[in-house]
Amino acid sequence: MRVLRIGVDARPLSSRVSGVARVITNILRHYPDHGKGTEFLLYSAGPCHRDHIDLLDRPNIKWVQGKGALAWKQGLWFNSALPLSLRHDSLNVFWGSQQVLPPLLPASLPAVLTFYDLVALYFPGAMRRIARIQQKAFLNYSVRRAARILCISDQSRVDMIRELNVPESRAGVALLGADIPPRFSDSPRKAGNAKTATPYILAVSTLEPRKNYGMLLDAYADYAAREQKPLRLVIAGRRGWETPEFYLKLANLESRGLVKIEDSMSDEALHRLYAGCAFFVMPSLYEGFGLPLLEAMSHGKFGLVSDLPCFHEIGAKQARYLPARDSAAWSIALSETTALSQKKKLPAIKWNAKDWSWEKTARIHADAFASVARLDD
């Protein structure tokens, strides 16, 4: 039997856990038949971060680290040195795992692209400068070069087809999954390094403008001023590229013990946060999917979320949808949802793990790889 050799853009795995890194690792971990008959070559200019190092214990996964003068910067290496390396590794498919492909990709090498969103078009100011430049420079090339594109939601598929003129025949959907959450019985609840004897409101994602935390903090401050015993707001996410004004506002709420940032979380600690919260909030201005909402629902947690199409794909009628820029509406919703949680009257979440499994996501990717691969007879 011929081995299917798949090259992977593994740059996110050189850093701590992130959304894209979780997509890559979960697809590899849940690959059909444990990846038998398939070899993955993971390409990055840096070493594999310890958060993902267990992947390298698998005999069919090999880490290929960039070397030379160009490897000091991931983007520079990806766009220049990587295409040269790919010409010598006898690959059957290249997986563009974070929606871009390197220029000068060998013409004979088919590619599958996982497509997330159009932040570069809709919210360019919310991106880091180097990421914005790369996306704008290579996004159009990537969607045209890819033999198959898998979007993480139907919203992102529709947006991509409309904005980038991608033929529908090359665009599919591979909804993301959620792991079956562990069950915790210890009390008081543990949230990261903190112990919380009372429930809290939870938000999960990097602190950056598109996540709309500035509006959330305004709404939360009004809510906290109105309530005698407001629930603490816990944000699980790295301190990203927010404004100085935002961080001053955040520091004020932190100093009063109202907001807590958990910026270094293992998967187990994050699951504990989901398990211990009273309810979940996600006020994003734009998303391609909304994995934290899905994970919160897997723990049976009710959510207040922005009125985005992709959130409706996940939450259906089991979440409350609010205008993303209306802080007054969010403040009122925080009070109303707190009252319902204290009375134990929040809507029960119906969760079917089979509908939202990483096995399904991995299977769709595996089928796409096989469909475009060029294997010699």
C-alpha positions in Angstrom: 0.0 0.0 0.0 1.3 3.4 -0.9 1.8 5.9 1.9 0.0 9.2 1.5 2.5 11.9 2.5 0.9 15.1 3.6 2.9 18.3 4.3 1.3 20.6 6.9 1.8 24.3 7.7 2.6 23.7 11.3 3.7 27.1 12.3 1.0 27.5 15.0 2.4 24.5 16.8 5.6 26.4 17.6 3.6 28.5 20.0 1.2 28.0 22.9 -2.3 26.8 22.4 -4.3 28.9 20.0 -7.5 28.4 18.0 -5.7 27.3 14.8 -3.3 25.1 16.7 -6.2 23.3 18.3 -7.7 22.7 14.9 -4.5 21.2 13.6 -3.8 19.0 16.7 -7.3 17.7 16.9 -7.5 16.8 13.3 -4.2 14.9 13.6 -5.3 13.2 16.9 -8.7 12.1 15.5 -7.6 11.2 12.1 -9.4 8.1 10.7 -7.8 4.8 11.5 -5.2 6.7 13.6 -3.6 7.9 10.3 -2.7 4.4 9.1 -1.3 4.6 5.6 -0.7 8.4 6.0 2.5 10.2 6.9 2.4 13.8 8.1 5.4 16.1 7.7 4.9 19.2 10.0 6.7 22.2 8.7 7.7 25.2 10.9 10.6 27.5 11.3 10.7 26.9 15.0 10.6 23.8 17.4 7.3 22.2 18.4 6.0 23.9 21.6 5.6 21.7 24.6 1.8 22.1 24.5 1.7 20.0 21.3 4.8 17.8 21.7 2.8 14.6 22.3 1.9 14.6 18.6 5.5 13.7 17.9 5.2 10.4 19.7 3.1 9.1 16.8 5.2 7.2 14.3 3.4 8.7 11.3 4.1 12.3 12.3 7.5 14.0 11.7 8.6 17.5 12.6 10.5 19.3 9.9 12.1 22.4 11.3 13.4 25.2 9.0 17.0 26.0 9.1 19.3 28.8 7.7 19.3 32.6 7.7 15.6 32.8 6.8 14.3 30.7 9.7 14.5 33.5 12.2 11.1 34.8 11.2 8.2 32.4 10.5 6.5 34.5 7.8 9.7 35.1 6.0 10.7 31.4 6.0 7.2 30.3 5.0 7.1 32.5 2.0 10.7 31.9 0.7 12.5 28.9 2.1 9.6 26.5 2.6 8.6 26.2 -1.1 12.1 25.1 -1.9 12.1 22.4 0.8 8.8 21.0 -0.4 10.3 20.3 -3.8 12.5 17.6 -2.3 10.2 15.8 0.1 8.0 13.7 -2.2 4.7 15.0 -0.9 1.3 14.0 -2.3 -0.6 16.9 -0.7 0.1 20.1 1.1 -2.3 21.2 3.8 -2.7 25.0 4.2 -3.9 24.7 7.8 -4.2 28.5 8.4 -5.8 29.6 5.1 -2.7 30.6 3.2 -0.4 28.8 0.9 3.3 29.6 0.3 4.0 31.3 -3.0 5.9 29.2 -5.5 4.3 26.0 -4.2 5.4 23.3 -6.7 3.0 23.2 -9.6 2.7 19.4 -9.3 1.7 19.5 -5.6 -2.0 19.7 -4.9 -3.2 21.7 -1.9 -6.1 21.6 0.5 -6.9 24.8 2.3 -8.7 25.2 5.7 -10.4 28.5 5.5 -11.4 30.4 8.7 -12.6 33.9 8.0 -12.2 37.2 6.2 -10.8 39.3 9.0 -8.2 40.7 6.7 -11.0 42.2 4.5 -13.6 43.1 7.2 -11.4 44.0 10.2 -7.8 44.5 9.0 -7.1 46.8 12.0 -7.8 44.0 14.4 -4.9 42.0 13.1 -1.2 42.1 13.9 0.6 43.9 11.1 2.6 41.0 9.8 -0.4 38.7 9.7 -2.5 41.4 8.0 0.2 41.9 5.3 0.5 38.1 4.7 -3.2 37.6 4.4 -3.8 40.5 2.1 -0.8 39.5 -0.1 -1.6 35.8 -0.4 -5.3 35.2 0.3 -6.5 35.5 -3.2 -3.6 33.4 -4.5 -4.2 30.7 -1.9 -7.9 30.2 -2.7 -7.2 30.0 -6.4 -4.2 27.7 -6.0 -6.0 25.3 -3.6 -7.6 22.2 -5.2 -10.1 21.9 -2.3 -11.1 24.5 0.3 -12.7 23.5 3.6 -14.5 26.3 5.4 -15.1 26.1 9.2 -18.7 27.3 8.9 -21.3 27.9 6.2 -21.0 31.6 7.0 -17.3 31.6 6.1 -18.0 29.6 3.0 -20.7 32.0 1.7 -18.5 35.0 2.6 -15.5 33.5 0.8 -17.4 32.6 -2.4 -18.9 36.1 -2.5 -15.9 38.2 -1.7 -13.1 36.1 -3.4 -15.1 34.7 -6.3 -14.4 31.1 -5.4 -16.3 28.5 -7.4 -18.8 26.7 -5.2 -17.5 23.3 -6.5 -14.2 23.8 -4.7 -15.7 25.0 -1.4 -16.9 22.7 1.3 -17.6 22.9 5.0 -15.8 21.1 7.8 -17.4 22.3 11.0 -15.1 22.2 14.0 -15.6 19.8 16.9 -15.5 19.8 20.7 -13.9 17.2 22.9 -16.2 15.3 25.3 -15.5 17.4 28.4 -14.1 15.8 31.5 -16.3 15.7 34.6 -15.0 17.4 37.7 -16.3 16.7 41.2 -13.8 18.7 43.4 -15.1 21.6 45.3 -14.5 24.5 45.6 -14.1 24.8 41.8 -10.7 25.5 40.4 -10.3 28.0 37.7 -6.7 28.0 36.4 -4.6 28.9 39.4 -7.5 30.5 41.3 -10.1 28.8 43.5 -13.6 30.2 43.2 -16.3 29.2 45.6 -18.9 31.1 43.7 -19.9 31.0 40.0 -18.6 33.6 37.5 -19.2 34.8 34.0 -16.7 33.4 31.5 -15.3 34.7 28.2 -12.6 32.8 26.2 -10.3 34.3 23.6 -7.3 36.5 23.0 -7.8 40.2 24.1 -7.8 41.9 20.7 -10.2 44.5 19.1 -12.3 42.1 17.0 -13.3 40.2 20.1 -15.1 43.4 21.3 -13.9 43.2 24.9 -14.0 47.0 25.1 -17.8 47.0 24.7 -18.0 44.0 27.1 -16.1 45.9 29.8 -18.4 48.9 29.4 -21.5 46.7 29.7 -20.0 44.8 32.6 -19.0 48.0 34.5 -22.7 49.2 34.3 -23.9 45.8 35.4 -21.5 45.7 38.3 -22.5 49.2 39.4 -26.2 48.1 39.4 -25.9 44.8 41.2 -25.4 44.3 44.9 -23.4 41.1 44.3 -22.2 41.1 40.7 -20.6 37.9 39.4 -16.9 38.2 38.6 -16.0 38.3 34.9 -13.2 35.8 34.1 -11.5 36.1 30.7 -9.4 33.2 29.6 -7.1 34.5 26.9 -3.7 36.1 26.2 -3.3 39.9 26.5 -3.1 40.7 22.8 -2.9 43.9 20.7 -5.5 46.0 22.4 -5.3 49.8 22.9 -3.7 51.5 26.0 -7.1 52.9 26.8 -8.6 49.4 26.9 -5.9 48.2 29.3 -6.5 51.2 31.6 -10.1 50.3 31.8 -9.3 46.6 32.4 -6.7 47.5 35.1 -9.4 49.5 37.0 -11.8 46.6 37.0 -9.1 44.1 38.0 -8.0 46.3 40.9 -11.5 46.2 42.2 -11.6 42.4 42.0 -14.4 42.4 39.4 -12.4 41.1 36.4 -9.8 38.4 36.4 -7.5 37.4 33.4 -6.4 33.8 33.1 -3.7 34.1 30.4 -1.9 30.8 30.6 -4.3 27.9 30.5 -3.8 24.2 29.9 -6.7 22.3 28.3 -7.6 20.8 31.7 -7.7 24.2 33.3 -9.8 25.7 30.5 -12.3 22.8 30.9 -12.5 23.6 34.6 -13.3 27.2 33.8 -16.1 26.1 31.5 -17.4 23.7 34.1 -17.4 26.2 36.9 -18.9 29.3 35.2 -22.5 30.4 35.7 -22.8 31.3 32.0 -20.7 32.2 29.0 -20.3 35.4 27.0 -18.8 36.0 23.5 -19.4 39.5 22.1 -17.3 39.3 19.0 -17.7 41.7 16.1 -16.9 39.0 13.6 -15.9 35.3 13.7 -15.5 32.5 11.2 -16.9 29.9 13.7 -16.9 30.4 17.4 -15.1 27.4 19.0 -15.4 28.8 22.6 -19.2 28.9 22.3 -19.2 25.3 21.1 -17.0 24.2 24.0 -19.1 26.1 26.6 -22.2 24.4 25.2 -20.5 21.0 25.5 -20.3 21.7 29.3 -24.0 22.6 29.3 -23.5 26.3 29.7 -25.9 29.0 28.4 -24.3 31.8 26.4 -24.9 35.5 25.6 -23.3 36.0 22.2 -23.2 38.5 19.3 -25.9 38.1 16.6 -23.6 36.5 14.1 -24.7 33.9 11.5 -21.9 31.4 12.6 -23.1 31.6 16.2 -26.6 30.7 15.1 -25.1 27.7 13.3 -23.7 26.5 16.6 -26.2 27.8 19.2 -29.5 27.6 17.2 -32.2 28.4 19.8 -29.9 27.5 22.8 -28.2 30.9 23.1 -29.3 34.5 23.5 -28.2 36.8 20.6 -27.4 40.5 21.1 -26.3 43.4 19.0 -22.5 43.4 19.1 -22.2 47.2 19.7 -25.1 47.8 22.1 -23.5 47.9 25.5 -26.8 48.8 27.2 -28.4 45.7 25.8 -25.5 43.6 27.0 -25.6 45.1 30.5 -29.3 44.4 30.9 -28.7 40.8 29.6 -25.9 40.3 32.1 -28.3 41.2 34.9 -31.2 39.1 33.6 -29.0 36.1 33.0 -27.4 36.4 36.4 -30.8 36.4 38.1 -31.9 33.3 36.1 -28.6 31.5 37.0 -29.1 32.3 40.7 -32.6 30.9 40.5 -31.3 27.9 38.5 -33.7 28.7 35.7 -31.3 29.1 32.8 -32.3 27.1 29.7 -31.0 23.5 29.7 -28.5 22.9 26.9 -29.2 19.8 24.8 -25.8 18.5 23.6 -25.1 15.7 21.1 -21.4 15.0 21.0 -21.8 13.0 17.7 -23.0 16.2 16.0 -19.9 18.1 17.0 -17.0 15.7 16.9 -13.4 16.2 15.9 -13.6 12.8 14.3 -16.1 14.2 11.8 -13.9 17.2 11.1 -10.9 15.0 10.6 -12.8 12.6 8.3 -13.8 15.5 6.1 -10.2 16.6 5.8 -9.0 13.1 5.2 -11.5 12.7 2.3 -10.3 16.0 0.9 -6.7 15.0 1.0 -7.4 11.6 -0.7 -9.5 13.2 -3.4 -6.8 15.6 -4.5 -3.7 13.5 -3.9 -1.6 12.5 -6.8 -0.4 9.0 -6.2 1.7 7.1 -8.7 0.2 3.8 -9.8 
